[in-house]
Amino acid sequence: MRILLINPNTTTEVTALMERVLAPLLPAGVSLVPVTGRFGARYIASRAASTIAGHAAIEAYAEHGRTCDAVYLACFGDPGLLALKELARIPVIGMAEASCLAAAALTERFSIVTGGERWGPMLREFVAMLGLGDRLAAVETVAPTGAEIARDPDGAIALLAEACRRTAARDGAGAVILGGAGLAGLAARIQPHLDLPVICSAEAGLQAVLAALRDPPKKQATGDLASPAPIGSTGLAESLAELLARP
């Protein structure tokens, strides 16, 4: 079975990091098909960049999804998630979606620690969309972006651990999500510094994908979304235009 791993930003090093962290966790017979966004921001740290990344993610699915058995949207914030669920005929799992559901299963209130100041309000809105707004204790952001942390993970451990301790003490979080593709693999290094669970968003997303492969959900779209009617388009990549026009 093949998992389409979509990194909807344009930094190939982040895609490689995700593949390096997740490949050892795959069961026999399951492989990753890593794809990096063809266009857009090098790293997503604003609403505008996130909106563009959603387009890139849908195009990546249109180009590569037909040969895969599930989609892993590997970007914390899940740009384009609902659109992918609407279009795809295979399971679609978002990194932030899976992480929040995993945290909510562990504790009554959880916090998110991630890089980049603008992610604070964006993630609060996203968690509310999941119906978990009252379970979110806080979003604690650190100054370096996820891309900067990925380039120097050793230099970020102390900063991230302190942010996790701060939200646990101040906000009463019972678990902390370390959110972001650029932070993949760091939760295990931070966990010894804390007395509460630290969830790796990359690994939580993969576990949700594997669960979906074992027991595919009956509906891919959330809420009241239904399969869209075929539509014409202008100026899109050929694969995406064909996907939108498909009955």
N, C-alpha and C positions, 0 to 999 in steps of 0.2 A: 504494500500500500504506500501511496505517495502523498506527502503533506506539502502543499504549496505554501511556503513561508514568504510572506510579502512584507518587505521593509519599504514603506511608502515614502521614505526620504531618499535622497540621492547619494548617501554616503555608503559606499561599498564596504568600508571597514566595519560599520555597524552590522551589516548583513553577515559578514564573515565572523564577527564576534558571536552573534546569535547562533550561527551554525556550529561554531566551535564549542559553545556551552551546551547546546541541546543534543547534538549528535550522540554523545555517549549515553544519553538517557532514553534513546529509542529502543523499543523491543525489536526482536528479530523480525525481518520481513517488512519493516517500516523505514522509509527514507524521507529525507527533506529535499524539496526542490526550491532552493533559495532564489528570490528575485528581488532586485533593488528597483525603486521607482525610476522610471525613464526620465522624468522631468520633475522640477519643483525645488524645494529648499534642501540644502545640505543636511539640516537638522530642523525638526519641527519645534518651534518655540513661540508660535503666535496663532491667532485664529486664521489669518490669511494663509499662512503656510499649511495649517491643518486642512483647510478647505481644498487647497491645491493637491495636497497629499491624498485626499479622498478620491479625487479624479485619477491620480496615478495608481492607486490601489485597485480601482475598478478596471482600469486598463490592463494591469498586470494579471488580474483574474481572467479577463477576456482573452489574453494572449496565451496563458499557460494552464488555465483551470480545467480544460477538457481532458487532460491526461492525468489529473490528480483526483484524490479521494476525499480531501478535506482542505480547507483554507485556514491558515493561521495568520491573522493580521497582527504582525509583530511590531506594534507601535503603541506605547502607552498613551491612551487618549482615543485610540481606535478610530482614526479618520476614515470615513466611508463605510463603517461597519453595517449600518442598517441598509444601505444601498446594496452592499454585497450579499447580505442575507436575503434581500428581496430578489436579486438576480440569480444567485447561485443555486445549482441543483445538488450540491454537496454541502456537508456541514461547514459552517463558518464560525470561527471563534476569535474574539478579540482579546488582546493581552490584558487591557484594563478591565474589561467585562469579567474575564475569568478570575483575575486576581481579587476583585472586589467580592465576587461570589464566594471564593475560597476563604477570604478573611471573615465575611459575615457568617460562614459556617463554623468558624473557630471561636468567635467572640461577639459580644453584644455591640461593641464599638471598636472601630479600627481607624487608623490614620494612614496617610500616604506620605512618603518622603520621596522627593524627586528633584531633579535639577531644572532650573529655569523659573524665574519669578512669575512669568505670565501663565504658567500652567496652573497656578492656584485656583483662580475663578473658573477656568475651563474644566478642570477636573471636578470641582464641586458641582457644576452643572451636569457633567456626565454621570456622576454617581447618583444625583437626583433623578436623572432620566432612567436609571436602572431600578428606581424605587427604593434605593438604599440611603437616601439623603439623611434620614434621621439616625442612621447607623455610623455615619462618618464623623469621627471626632475632630479631625483637622487634616488639612493638606499643608505639610511643612516643606517649603522649597529651600534649596541651597543655591548660592549664587552661580556656581559653574553649571553649564548646560550638561545634558547627558552626553553630548559629543565630547565635551571637554573632559568629563569624568572618564569616558571610554579611552581617551588618549593617555590619561594619567590616573589609573585606578588606585595605585598605591598612595598617591597624594590625597585621595578623596575619602579613604576609609575612616579616618578620625572625624572628619567633618560630617559624614553621613551617620556615623554611630552617635555623635552628639545630637544630631537632629532627631534621631529615633528616640534617644533618652529624653529629650526635651518634650516631645509630644506625648510620650508615655506619662511623664510626671505632671505636665501642665494640663493635658486634655483627657487623661484617663483612658487612653487607648489600651485595649487588651491585645492587640496585634498591630504590626506595622507592615505595610506593603512597601517594598523598595521598588519604585516604579520607573520603568524606562528600559528600552532595548540597550542603551549605552551602559546601563548598570547591571546587565546580565551577569550572573555568577558571583556578584559581590555580597549577596545576602548571607552566604555561608561564612564569609570572612567577618561579617559584622555581628552575626548571631552570638558568638562568644562574649561580646561586650554588653549584651542585654539579657534581661530576665523574662522577656516576652517573645512570642514568635515573630520572626522576621521573614516575610514571604517574598521570594524572588518572583517578580512578575513574569519573567521569561519562562521559568519552570512551571509556574501555575498555569500559564496559558497552554503550554505543551500538554500538561496532564489533562486539561479540559478537552483538547483536541483528540487525544488518545481515547478518552472516555466517549467522545462523540463517534469515533470510528467503531468502537465496540457496540455502541447502542445509538444509532443515528436518531437525532430528534425528528419528530413527525413534521414540525414546521420550522422552516429556516428563518422566516420573517418574524419580527417581534410585534407585539401589539396587534393592530388591525391591518397591518400591511398585507396585501395580496400580490400574487404574481402580476407584474406589469404587462399591459398590452403592448404589442410590437409598435415601435415608433421609428420614424425616419430621423435622420440627423445630418448635420453639416460640419465638416472640418475635424471630425474625430479620427483617431487611428482606425484602420480598416477592421481590426479584430473587435474593437469596441462597438463600432457602427454595426457590424454583423450581429453582435450579441444583443444589442438593443432592438434590432429588427427581427430577432428570432421569435417565433410564436411561443 
